[in-house]
């Protein structure tokens, strides 16, 4: 198995993040720094990250209803809590993508770097749905602009699925993961988000999960997430609860 994939499989980071860790010289094999992410390794190769041995572990994936002012990082250097603080697991979990501190709702955490990669990589186009309460009313013309795609500073957005649920409320589904994208899209059409909640990640719905609570996903739910990304490359070590 290639080194970057091995690190992802062992829950150190997603594959893309693992490649950066390797390039920065934080990964060793048999005590020697290795910067080639394609190096073939296995559990007996003596892989270590920051001096700690890296060995495969059973995979876990959790759904969390993130409250306000909780950051979607594995560790929070400031005063605010991190999402990992709200999950009762002994595994080295990290968030799948990001959800801004001033946004709430569904975020996934896992130690399966391969799953995290397919759920967040742009080429897989995994949908995420948000419920946005707006500062002002929104008309059909603005909704149609969102559906077609709007021009942002970092380029035009892909078409979005938009449904108005009230005079100042919409549900919007996007398949991209740009920084604060929904808020920026609404600003582009002349409105502003008052509150934003993610209510669905791929086929997984937030449902009635209480705010601040987390639950471990079942094997069937994880398998469904792999299907959502158009692949059935699910790990045989995925731990069922």
N, C-alpha and C positions, 0 to 999 in steps of 0.2 A: 504494500500500500504506500502511496506517495506520502511524504512527510506532512504536507499541509492537510491532506485528507485525514491522516492519522490523528493529528491534533484536533481536528474538528470532530472526528468520531469519538475521541476521548473526552470531549466536552470542554476543551480549553478555550475555543473560540470558533466562530464560523470559519469556513474555509478561506474566504477573502481576508478576514482579520488575521487568521493564522499565517497567511503569506507575509503580512506586514510584520508580525512578531518574529518570524524567521529572518526576514531581511534586516531587522534591527539587532540581530545577534543574541537574542534572548533564549534561543533553543540550542541544546547540545545533544550530541549522540556519542555515548561512551566518553563523556567529559570534554569533547571537542565541539567548538561552535560550528554550526552548519547553517549556511545561508541559501541552500538550494532547496526550494519547496518540493521539488520533484524527486528528491532522494527517497529510495525505497527503504521502508522500515517495517518492523512488526513489534509485537509486545516484548520481544527478547532483545531489541536493538539498544536498549539503554537510553531512550529518549527522555530528556528532562527540559522543563520550562522554568526559567529563573532558578535553576538548581534543584527543583522538585521533580521527582520521577513522574512520568506521564504514562498511565496505564488505562486500558479500556475500563469503563464502568457502565452499569446498567443505565439505560436512557430513561429520563423522565421529562414529560412536557406538562406544563401547568397553564391554566387560564386564571387571570387575575382581573378583578374589577378595580382599576387604579383610581384612587381618589385624587383630588386637586393637590398640587404642591408636593407630589411624590415624583421623583425623577426616574426616568426609564434607563437607568444605568445599573451596572452590577455593584458599583461602590459609589457612594456620594461623599465627596471630600468636604462639603459644606455642612450646613445645619439640617438640610432637608433629608427626609428619608428616601431610600432607594427602593425600587420595586422588589428587589431580592429580600429586603427586610420583612416583607409581608407574606413570604412563602415558607412554610414549615417543611423544609427539605434539607437533608444533609449533603445533597449533590451540589456540584459547582454550576449552578444555574446562571444564565444570563438572558437578558430580554431579546426577543425576536423583533428587530427593528426598534423604532422609537415612538413614543407618545409624549408630547410636550407636557411639561409640568403643569401648565394651565389648562390641559385637556384631561378628560376622564374616560373611563370605560375599559374595554377589553384589550389586554395585552398578554401575549404569550411569553413564557419563560421556559427554557429547555437547556439541557446539556448535550443535545444532539446537534452538532454543528452542521451536519449535512441537511437536516430538516430546516434549520434556520436559514441556510443558504438558499434553498429552493423557494422558501416562503418570502424572501426579501429580494432576491435577484430580479432586476427589471425584466429580464427575458421571459420569466415565467408569468408575469402579469397577474399575480394573485390579488383578487379584489379585497378591498377593505371598505366597510360602510360606516358612515358617521351620521349622527343626528346633530344638526346645527341650529341653535336658536340665534336669531339675528337681531341686530339693533333696530333695523327698520323693515318694513314690508318688502317682499320680493315679488316681482311680476313675472309673467310668462316669458317676456322678452329676455330678462336676465337669466332665467332658468334655461332657456334655449341656448344662450351663449355658453353657459357652463357645460351643457350637453355636447356642444360642438367642440369646445376647447377654447381656452383663452391664452393670450400671450403674457408670459411672465418674464422677469428679468433674465432667467436662465433658460428661456425658450418656451415654445407653446406647449400647453398641456394636451394630453390625449383626451379623447371624448370621455365624458363622465355620465353615469346614470344618475338622474336627479328626480326626486319626487317631492312635491310640496305637501307638507302635512299640516300646515297652518299658515296664517298670514305672515308670520315671522319665523317659520320653522320649515326646514327641509331635511330630507335624507339624501345623502350623496355618496356614491360608490366610485372609487378611483382605483386604478391599477398601477399607480406609480407610488413612489415613496419620497418625494422631495420634502425638504425642510418646510414645515408649517404650510403645506400646500393648500389645504382647504381654506384656511384663513386668507391666504394670498389670493386665491381664486375669487373669493367673495369680495375682497377689496377691489379686485380688478373690475367687477361688474357694479361697483358703487355701493357696496354694503359692508357690513362689519359683523364679525362673529361675537356674540355675547357669551355663549357657552358652546363647547364642542365635546361630544361623547362618541367614542367608537363603540358601535353596537354589534359589529360582525367582522370577523377576520376569516376570509374564505368561507367555508361552510359552517364555521363555528360561530354561534350566536352568543351574545352576552347573557341573554335570558334573565333569570331572576337571581343571578349570583349577587349577593349583597356587596355594597361598596366596601373596599378594603379587604374582601375575602378572596381566597384562591382555592382552586380544586385541581387535582391531578386528572389529566385526560386519560380515558380508557384506550386500550389498544385499537379498538374500532374507530375512535375519534382521530387518533393519530394517523391511522391508515387512510382515513378520509382526507386528511390534510395533504398527504402525499398525492392522492388522486387529484385534489384541487390544483396542485402545481403541475399536473400532467405527467406524473411519474409514479411508478410503484416501487421505487428503490427504497422501500422502508427497511429499517434496520432489524435484523433478526434478534438483536439484544434489547429491543424496546421493552421496557418493563410495564406489564399490565398491573393495574392496581387491584 
